[in-house]
Amino acid sequence: MINSRSAMRIITTVAEAQSLERSKRRVLVPTMGALHKAHAELIRVARERAGEHGEVAVSIFVNPLQFEPGSDYERYPRPGKADEEFCGNAGVDLLFRPSAAEMYADDRSVFVEESSLSRTLEGGSRPGHFRGVCTVVAKLFNILSPDAAVFGEKDFQQLAIIRRMVRDLNFEIDIIAVPTMREQDGLACSSRNQYLNVEERNQAAVLYKALLSAADAGKKSARDVVDLVRKVIKEAPLAQIDYVELVDAETMELVEAGRPNSRLALAVYFGKTRLIDNIALG
């Protein structure tokens, strides 16, 4: 099906996606939809990396495998028409929007699992999450055959794990990282921000303040940095901390102090909404 206004091809089946002629450099932006300005930046970078004669593909798929039981899979925003218009206006060439039934057989029994980098942070708090991420990204790579794929640094553990998967499974795909996009008060752009009520949204700005406090802390021990960040976050009465950790940005292992290539990562609830963020230290 062709969107005549933008000449964007919209595809909903695996068979159609795999039948497409592959004569141009293709750069993929995998998303779960509910697109916003951070996605626009990912698409802009993808266009830049695809080149004048290449093409930008966006996938929109709310992946059930990466949502743990009791999470927000059912209520995750799915503004289909708005997302379609967003992609058309952004100059996307190919939009892949499969259903869950199209992506997963009822008797599926094969998964892709990373077993080292996924043990901490999100992997520790959300068992099975990265198995779902790796499985769906590997499928998207196989279905769409991109030359490169773009991921945001807000999900920096995911970025590291995808890079490891690409290395270990020999995907010939370049992984492109894009710095975190933020709102004016520093809150990282996220589709989940729309869940926040007015007071939760106001208080959520404390997360960036806390990250900056870590960046300004100098060469202190991990315990001191984490304690400082927790203290700042607790200035917001509605904040409920899931984790605050200082890790090596490649191995995701805990480190004893800020050093080159380390990251301070956090996950915090405001009401039922769980937000994550991170900042480079050292």
C-alpha positions in Angstrom: 0.0 0.0 0.0 1.4 3.4 -0.9 0.8 6.7 1.0 0.5 9.0 -2.0 1.1 12.1 0.0 4.6 11.1 1.0 5.3 8.1 -1.3 5.9 6.1 1.9 5.3 2.4 1.5 3.4 0.9 4.4 3.8 -2.9 4.9 2.1 -5.1 7.4 3.2 -8.6 6.6 6.6 -10.4 6.8 6.1 -11.9 3.3 5.7 -8.5 1.7 8.6 -7.0 3.6 10.9 -9.9 2.5 9.8 -9.6 -1.1 10.9 -6.0 -1.4 13.6 -5.2 -3.9 16.9 -4.3 -2.1 18.8 -2.1 -4.4 19.4 0.9 -2.0 21.3 1.3 1.3 18.6 0.8 4.0 18.8 2.3 7.5 16.3 1.0 10.1 14.8 2.8 13.0 13.0 0.2 15.3 10.3 1.7 17.4 7.2 0.8 19.5 5.3 3.7 18.1 3.8 6.7 20.0 6.4 8.7 18.1 7.8 12.0 19.4 10.6 14.4 18.8 13.3 11.9 19.9 12.1 9.5 17.2 12.3 12.4 14.7 15.9 12.8 15.6 16.5 9.1 15.1 14.9 9.3 11.7 16.9 12.4 10.9 20.1 10.6 11.7 19.0 7.5 9.7 18.3 9.7 6.7 21.8 11.3 7.1 23.4 7.8 7.3 21.3 6.4 4.4 22.6 9.1 2.1 20.9 10.8 -0.8 20.2 7.6 -2.6 19.4 5.4 0.4 16.2 4.7 2.2 14.9 5.0 5.7 12.7 2.2 7.2 10.8 2.6 10.4 9.3 -0.4 12.3 6.4 0.1 14.7 5.7 -2.9 16.8 4.7 -3.1 20.5 6.5 -6.2 21.3 4.7 -8.4 23.9 7.8 -10.5 24.6 9.6 -7.5 26.3 6.8 -6.7 28.7 6.9 -8.7 31.9 3.5 -9.9 33.5 1.6 -7.1 35.1 3.3 -4.4 33.1 1.8 -1.8 30.8 1.6 -3.8 27.5 -2.1 -3.5 27.2 -2.2 0.3 27.9 1.0 1.1 26.0 0.0 4.0 23.6 -0.8 2.9 20.0 -1.7 6.1 18.1 -1.6 4.3 14.7 -2.8 7.1 12.4 -0.8 9.8 14.1 2.3 7.6 13.9 1.7 7.0 10.2 1.4 10.8 9.6 4.5 11.4 11.7 6.6 9.1 9.6 5.2 10.5 6.3 6.0 14.0 7.4 9.5 12.9 8.5 10.2 11.6 5.0 10.3 7.9 5.9 10.4 5.6 2.8 9.2 2.4 4.4 7.0 1.8 7.4 6.7 -1.8 8.7 3.7 -2.2 11.0 3.1 -5.9 11.7 0.6 -7.4 14.1 1.7 -9.7 17.0 0.2 -12.6 15.2 2.2 -11.8 12.1 5.5 -11.6 14.1 5.0 -14.6 16.4 3.6 -18.1 15.8 1.3 -19.4 18.5 3.7 -22.3 19.1 6.9 -20.3 18.9 9.8 -22.0 20.7 13.0 -20.2 19.6 14.3 -17.0 21.3 17.5 -14.9 21.2 19.0 -14.4 24.7 22.1 -12.5 25.8 23.4 -13.8 29.0 26.1 -11.4 30.3 25.2 -7.7 29.8 21.6 -8.3 30.6 22.2 -9.4 34.2 22.1 -6.0 35.8 20.0 -2.8 35.7 16.9 -3.4 33.4 17.8 -7.1 33.2 17.8 -7.4 36.9 14.5 -5.5 37.4 12.7 -6.9 34.4 13.5 -10.6 34.0 13.1 -11.7 30.4 12.9 -8.2 29.0 16.1 -8.4 27.0 15.3 -11.8 25.7 12.2 -10.2 24.2 14.2 -7.2 22.8 16.9 -9.4 21.2 14.4 -11.8 19.7 12.3 -9.0 18.1 15.3 -7.0 16.9 16.9 -10.2 15.4 13.6 -10.8 13.6 13.4 -7.3 12.3 17.0 -7.5 11.0 16.1 -10.8 9.2 12.8 -9.4 7.8 14.0 -6.0 6.7 17.7 -6.7 6.0 19.0 -3.2 6.9 22.6 -2.1 6.3 22.4 -0.1 9.5 20.1 0.5 12.5 19.6 3.5 14.8 19.1 3.3 18.5 18.9 6.0 21.2 21.3 6.2 24.1 18.5 6.7 26.6 18.2 2.9 26.5 22.0 2.5 26.7 21.9 -1.0 28.1 19.7 -2.1 25.2 22.2 -0.4 22.8 25.1 -2.3 24.3 23.2 -5.6 24.2 22.2 -5.1 20.6 25.8 -4.4 19.7 26.8 -7.6 21.4 24.1 -9.6 19.6 25.2 -8.1 16.2 28.8 -9.1 17.0 28.1 -12.6 18.3 25.6 -13.6 15.7 27.5 -12.0 12.8 24.9 -9.6 11.5 26.4 -7.4 8.9 24.7 -4.3 10.3 26.1 -1.1 11.6 24.6 0.0 14.9 24.3 3.8 15.2 23.9 5.5 18.6 22.0 8.8 19.0 22.4 10.9 22.1 19.3 11.2 24.4 16.8 13.9 23.4 15.4 15.9 26.3 12.6 18.2 27.1 13.3 21.8 28.2 13.6 20.8 31.9 15.9 17.9 31.1 13.5 15.0 31.3 14.4 12.4 28.7 11.9 12.1 25.9 9.8 8.9 26.2 6.5 7.6 25.0 5.7 6.8 28.7 5.9 10.5 29.7 2.3 10.9 28.5 1.2 8.6 31.4 2.4 11.2 34.0 -0.2 13.5 35.5 0.7 17.2 35.9 2.4 16.9 39.4 4.2 13.7 38.4 5.5 15.4 35.3 6.7 18.4 37.2 8.5 16.2 39.8 10.1 13.9 37.1 12.5 16.8 36.2 14.4 15.8 39.3 15.9 12.8 37.4 18.0 15.0 35.2 19.0 17.1 38.2 20.1 13.9 39.9 22.2 12.8 36.8 23.9 16.2 36.6 24.8 15.9 40.3 26.5 12.7 39.6 28.4 14.2 36.6 29.6 17.1 38.9 30.6 14.8 41.7 34.1 14.2 40.5 36.1 11.1 41.3 34.1 9.8 44.2 33.4 6.2 45.1 30.4 4.5 43.5 28.7 4.4 46.9 29.1 8.2 47.4 27.8 8.9 43.9 24.8 6.6 44.2 24.0 8.0 47.6 24.1 11.6 46.2 21.8 10.7 43.3 19.4 9.0 45.6 19.3 12.0 47.9 18.5 14.4 45.0 15.8 12.1 43.6 14.2 11.9 47.1 13.6 15.7 46.9 10.6 14.7 44.7 8.0 13.2 47.1 6.3 11.1 44.4 9.6 9.4 43.3 10.0 5.8 44.1 13.5 4.5 43.2 13.8 1.1 41.5 17.6 1.3 41.1 20.5 3.7 40.9 23.8 2.1 39.8 27.2 3.0 38.4 28.3 0.6 35.7 30.9 0.1 33.0 29.2 1.2 29.8 30.4 -1.8 27.8 30.2 -4.7 30.3 27.3 -3.4 32.4 29.2 -4.6 35.5 29.1 -2.5 38.6 32.2 -0.3 39.1 33.7 1.1 42.3 34.1 4.7 41.1 33.4 7.0 38.2 36.0 6.4 35.4 36.2 6.8 31.6 33.4 4.8 29.9 31.2 4.5 33.0 27.5 5.3 33.3 25.2 6.3 36.1 21.9 4.6 35.3 18.6 4.9 37.1 15.0 3.7 37.0 12.4 5.6 39.0 8.6 5.3 39.4 6.3 8.3 39.4 2.9 6.7 40.3 2.6 3.7 38.0 5.0 5.1 35.4 8.5 3.8 35.3 11.1 6.1 33.8 14.8 5.3 33.0 17.7 7.6 32.2 21.5 7.6 32.3 24.5 9.9 32.0 28.2 9.3 31.0 30.7 9.8 33.8 34.5 9.9 33.9 
